[in-house]
Amino acid sequence: MGLREFFEPESIAVVGASREENKPGHIIFRLLKENRDKGTLKAKVYPVNPKTKEILGEFCYPSIIDIPDKVSLAVIVVPAPIVPEIIEDCGKKGVKSAIVISAGFSEVGNRKLEEELLTKARKYGIRILGPNCIGVLNPWAGVDTIFLPYYKILKDGRKLLSTPRPKPGHIAFLSQSGAFATAAMDYMAGEKLGLRALVSYGNKADVDEADLIEYFGSDEKTRAILMYIESLERGRKVIEVASKVTLRKPIVALKAGRTKAGVRAAASHTAALAGVDEIYEAAFRKAGIIRAYDMEQLFDLAKALSMQPPAKGGRVAIVTDGGGAGVMTTDECELNG
């Protein structure tokens, strides 16, 4: 199964949609409904919750199975213990793509529940993004599962800009961390950098970096791929795929968990096994992945690479009016291969 339905679905069911305005299920459904009403989102959007009959003026279905039309993407925002049951319902409905926003799986030691989720998904051929993620933002198609609203309403009625969305553009951003992804959204919006799509994949029980690099590597709207990584479980596959993609478009990676303390911190929130930093350094170099060491450098590189055509070879001419600048540039050229 491909990944297209995550970014350009024909219909979306929000399982766990809520009437309570501050709950993720309400925010996600409202964002999708607003984008549909504006015409940005072409997909039909269905709220699913057995405890209510209506949300924001839309009929609410008790189960995804009760939706009369085909559903191509399920966004699941329910307590972790019932997620496998929801995946079973998705399978019976014929859904082939699901974003599991819910947390409470391997990142807190509950690997058995995550394995149960994955077993159900594989039984029906469902691709899973997550769990423990914030999902997808595709400004080109109006798909937005980021459960942080654009604005917050203050007690005096004033609107405060909370989480701005970047404009449509050509940078694909892949992040293991939801918090880093939202910070990146703020940064991109402030710097007026255009976004092809943002993907938060959390525990990556199914869809991982290799799948996403391959997808955006062949995507015509993507000119550069950015990554925030804490661990690579399928490291060999990632390097294999990235080695082919970097021949056509640049990949820039910010690898966290470089120190022993950082490795422990990564393991505590996405069940990541961060590994030895020197191994990542060598692997990135082999695959042609450009490494960044902080957010500012990541997006400075993205800005340049998304606006410039890829280099046609390994020869570089340095034009400078100062000897020192020429020496430093020469060093950087050799250090970067």
C-alpha positions in Angstrom: 0.0 0.0 0.0 1.2 3.5 -0.8 1.1 6.6 1.4 -1.0 8.9 -0.8 -4.2 8.6 1.3 -2.4 10.2 4.3 -1.8 13.4 2.3 -4.6 13.5 -0.3 -7.5 11.4 1.0 -10.9 11.3 -0.6 -12.7 11.0 2.7 -11.7 11.3 6.4 -13.2 9.9 9.5 -12.2 11.5 12.8 -12.7 8.7 15.4 -12.9 10.3 18.8 -14.3 13.6 17.5 -15.6 15.6 20.5 -17.9 18.4 21.4 -15.5 19.7 24.0 -13.6 22.5 22.3 -10.2 21.9 24.0 -10.0 18.2 23.2 -7.8 17.1 20.3 -10.7 15.3 18.7 -12.7 18.5 18.5 -9.8 20.6 17.2 -8.9 18.1 14.5 -12.5 17.8 13.3 -13.0 21.6 13.4 -9.8 22.3 11.4 -10.7 19.7 8.7 -14.3 21.0 8.6 -13.1 24.6 8.2 -10.7 23.7 5.4 -13.5 21.7 3.7 -15.9 24.7 4.0 -13.2 27.0 2.6 -12.7 24.6 -0.4 -9.1 23.9 0.5 -9.9 20.3 1.5 -11.8 18.4 -1.1 -12.3 15.3 1.1 -15.6 14.5 2.9 -15.1 14.6 6.7 -17.1 12.5 9.2 -17.1 12.7 13.0 -17.3 9.4 14.9 -18.3 9.2 18.5 -20.9 6.9 20.0 -21.7 9.3 22.9 -23.0 12.2 20.8 -25.3 12.7 17.8 -23.9 16.0 16.4 -20.7 18.0 16.4 -20.4 21.5 14.9 -23.7 20.9 13.0 -22.6 17.6 11.5 -24.2 14.3 12.1 -22.0 12.1 14.3 -21.7 8.4 13.6 -21.5 5.9 16.5 -18.9 3.8 14.6 -16.8 4.1 11.5 -18.7 1.1 10.2 -21.9 3.1 10.2 -20.6 5.7 7.7 -22.5 5.0 4.5 -19.7 6.0 2.2 -16.2 4.8 1.6 -13.6 6.1 4.1 -10.0 6.4 2.9 -8.3 7.8 6.0 -9.1 7.4 9.7 -7.7 9.8 12.2 -7.9 8.0 15.6 -8.1 10.1 18.8 -9.3 7.7 21.5 -7.8 6.2 24.7 -5.0 3.8 23.9 -6.6 0.6 25.2 -9.5 0.8 22.6 -7.3 1.7 19.6 -6.9 -2.0 18.5 -10.7 -2.3 18.5 -11.0 0.8 16.4 -8.4 -0.6 13.9 -10.5 -3.8 13.7 -13.6 -1.6 12.8 -11.4 0.3 10.2 -10.5 -3.1 8.7 -14.1 -4.2 8.4 -15.0 -0.8 6.8 -12.2 -1.2 4.2 -10.1 1.7 5.5 -6.5 1.3 4.3 -4.8 4.3 6.1 -5.0 5.4 9.7 -3.3 8.1 11.7 -3.1 7.1 15.4 -2.8 10.3 17.4 -3.3 8.4 20.7 -0.4 8.0 23.1 0.1 5.3 25.7 2.0 2.6 23.8 5.6 1.6 23.6 6.8 5.1 24.6 5.5 4.3 28.1 6.5 0.6 28.0 3.2 -0.7 26.6 4.8 -2.6 23.7 2.2 -5.4 23.9 -0.6 -3.0 23.1 1.3 -1.5 20.2 2.0 -5.0 18.8 -1.7 -5.8 19.1 -2.5 -2.6 17.1 0.0 -3.6 14.4 -1.3 -7.2 14.2 -4.8 -5.9 13.6 -3.6 -3.4 11.0 -1.6 -6.1 9.1 -4.6 -8.4 9.2 -6.5 -5.9 7.0 -3.6 -4.3 5.1 -3.9 -1.0 6.9 -1.0 1.4 6.9 -0.5 3.1 10.3 1.1 6.5 11.0 2.0 6.7 14.7 0.9 6.0 17.4 1.9 8.8 19.7 2.0 11.5 17.0 0.4 14.7 15.7 -0.1 13.3 12.2 -0.1 15.3 9.0 -0.2 18.8 7.7 -0.6 19.2 3.9 -1.3 22.9 3.2 -1.7 22.1 -0.5 -4.7 19.8 0.1 -6.1 21.2 3.4 -5.3 18.0 5.4 -4.5 19.1 8.9 -4.5 16.8 11.9 -2.3 19.0 14.1 -4.5 19.3 17.2 -3.2 22.8 18.0 -5.6 25.6 16.9 -4.4 28.6 14.8 -5.7 31.0 17.5 -6.5 30.9 21.2 -9.4 33.0 22.5 -8.5 34.9 25.7 -10.9 35.5 28.5 -11.6 39.1 27.3 -12.5 37.8 23.9 -9.3 38.7 22.1 -7.7 36.3 19.6 -4.1 35.3 20.1 -2.1 33.7 17.3 -1.2 30.3 18.7 0.1 27.9 16.1 0.4 29.4 12.6 0.5 27.1 9.6 3.2 27.6 6.9 2.1 28.5 3.4 2.2 25.8 0.7 5.7 25.3 -0.7 8.2 22.6 -1.6 9.9 21.5 1.7 8.8 18.2 3.2 9.4 17.9 6.9 9.5 14.5 8.7 9.7 14.5 12.5 9.7 11.8 15.1 8.8 14.4 17.7 5.5 16.2 17.6 6.7 19.1 19.8 9.7 19.7 17.4 7.3 19.5 14.5 5.0 22.2 15.9 8.1 24.4 16.7 9.2 23.9 13.1 5.8 25.0 11.9 6.1 28.3 13.9 9.6 28.8 12.5 8.6 28.2 8.9 5.6 30.4 9.1 7.8 33.2 10.6 10.5 32.8 8.0 7.8 32.5 5.2 9.2 29.1 4.2 6.7 27.1 2.1 5.7 23.6 3.2 5.0 20.6 1.0 3.9 18.5 3.9 4.7 18.0 7.6 4.6 14.4 9.0 4.9 13.5 12.7 5.2 9.7 12.9 5.9 9.2 16.7 6.5 5.6 17.6 6.6 4.6 13.9 5.0 1.2 14.5 4.5 0.9 10.8 5.2 3.9 8.5 8.8 5.1 9.2 11.5 7.2 7.7 12.3 4.9 4.8 8.7 4.9 3.6 8.4 8.6 3.9 11.8 9.4 2.2 10.7 7.1 -0.7 7.3 8.8 -1.0 8.6 12.4 -1.0 11.6 11.4 -3.1 9.3 10.7 -6.0 6.8 13.5 -5.2 6.9 16.3 -7.8 6.1 19.1 -5.4 9.0 18.2 -3.0 12.3 20.0 -3.7 14.0 19.2 -0.3 13.4 16.8 2.6 14.1 17.8 6.2 14.2 15.3 9.0 14.2 15.4 12.8 15.5 11.9 14.0 15.9 10.3 17.3 16.5 6.8 16.1 16.5 4.6 13.0 15.2 1.1 13.5 15.5 0.2 9.8 18.8 2.0 9.3 20.0 -0.1 6.4 16.8 0.5 4.5 16.8 4.2 5.2 20.3 4.6 3.9 19.5 2.5 0.8 16.5 4.6 0.0 18.1 7.9 0.8 21.2 7.1 -1.3 18.9 7.0 -4.4 16.8 10.1 -3.4 19.8 12.3 -2.7 20.8 11.9 -6.4 17.7 13.9 -7.3 16.9 16.1 -4.3 18.6 17.0 -1.0 17.9 15.5 2.4 18.9 17.4 5.5 18.7 15.6 8.9 18.9 16.9 12.5 19.8 13.9 14.7 19.0 14.3 18.4 20.2 11.9 21.1 23.9 12.6 20.3 25.0 12.2 24.0 24.3 9.5 26.6 21.9 11.8 28.4 20.2 12.7 25.1 19.8 9.0 24.3 18.0 8.4 27.6 15.8 11.5 27.0 14.8 10.2 23.5 13.9 6.8 24.9 11.6 8.4 27.5 9.2 9.9 25.0 9.1 8.0 21.7 10.6 4.6 22.7 13.6 5.5 20.6 16.9 3.6 20.7 19.1 6.4 19.6 22.4 4.6 19.0 26.0 5.7 18.7 26.3 9.1 17.0 29.5 8.2 15.0 27.5 5.5 13.3 24.9 8.0 12.2 27.5 10.4 11.0 29.1 7.8 8.8 25.7 6.5 7.5 24.5 10.0 6.6 27.7 10.7 4.7 27.4 7.4 2.8 23.8 8.2 1.8 24.5 11.8 0.9 22.3 13.2 3.8 23.4 16.6 4.9 23.6 16.9 8.7 22.3 19.9 10.6 23.1 20.5 14.3 20.3 22.9 15.3 16.9 24.1 14.1 18.3 27.4 12.6 20.9 25.5 10.6 18.3 23.0 9.5 16.1 25.7 8.0 18.9 27.8 6.6 20.0 24.8 4.6 16.4 24.1 3.6 15.8 27.6 2.4 18.9 27.5 0.2 18.4 24.0 -1.1 14.7 24.4 -1.9 15.4 27.5 -4.0 18.5 26.2 -5.9 18.8 23.4 -8.5 20.8 20.4 -7.3 24.6 20.4 -8.0 25.5 18.6 -11.2 28.8 17.3 -10.0 31.5 17.3 -7.4 33.6 20.2 -8.7 33.4 23.6 -6.9 34.7 27.0 -7.9 35.3 29.4 -5.0 35.1 33.1 -5.8 36.1 35.4 -2.8 37.8 38.7 -2.1 39.5 37.4 1.0 42.0 34.6 1.5 40.7 33.5 4.9 37.2 33.0 3.6 38.6 31.0 0.7 40.5 28.7 3.1 37.5 28.1 5.3 35.3 27.4 2.3 37.8 24.9 1.0 37.9 23.1 4.3 34.1 22.9 4.4 34.0 21.5 0.8 36.4 18.7 1.6 34.8 18.0 5.0 31.5 17.6 3.3 32.7 15.3 0.5 
